[in-house]
């Protein structure tokens, strides 16, 4: 579930500003103690960016059993991006064809490739 209407406005606004500014770093790291609402904030951002056509991919480990394995984060996101973005697909498909075991490598190697 997303944030209740009218809550978490400051952090949601900050993330939305970051998402529109291509001069910002490409990753927004949302962190905090357990139970502080990180997943709820992420869900709200995903819903908003999906609604306006900006969401390329998402990975939510809480809602799907097959996504609780951290090693699946890059393959899951890469497949979603390949489905939604022809430019990404044109690079991703040949990589996987030439190295089909990439999804079983360390997270570092997956990210690097």
Rosetta blueprint (number, residue, H / E / L):
1 X L
2 X L
3 X L
4 X L
5 X L
6 X L
7 X L
8 X L
9 X H
10 X H
11 X H
12 X H
13 X H
14 X H
15 X H
16 X H
17 X H
18 X H
19 X H
20 X H
21 X L
22 X L
23 X L
24 X L
25 X L
26 X L
27 X L
28 X L
29 X L
30 X L
31 X L
32 X L
33 X L
34 X L
35 X L
36 X L
37 X L
38 X H
39 X H
40 X H
41 X H
42 X H
43 X H
44 X H
45 X H
46 X H
47 X H
48 X H
49 X H
50 X H
51 X H
52 X L
53 X L
54 X L
55 X L
56 X L
57 X L
58 X L
59 X L
60 X L
61 X L
62 X L
63 X L
64 X L
65 X H
66 X H
67 X H
68 X L
69 X L
70 X L
71 X L
72 X H
73 X H
74 X H
75 X H
76 X H
77 X H
78 X H
79 X H
80 X H
81 X H
82 X H
83 X H
84 X H
85 X L
86 X H
87 X H
88 X H
89 X H
90 X H
91 X H
92 X H
93 X H
94 X H
95 X H
96 X H
97 X H
98 X H
99 X L
100 X L
101 X L
102 X H
103 X H
104 X H
105 X L
106 X L
107 X H
108 X H
109 X H
110 X H
111 X H
112 X H
113 X L
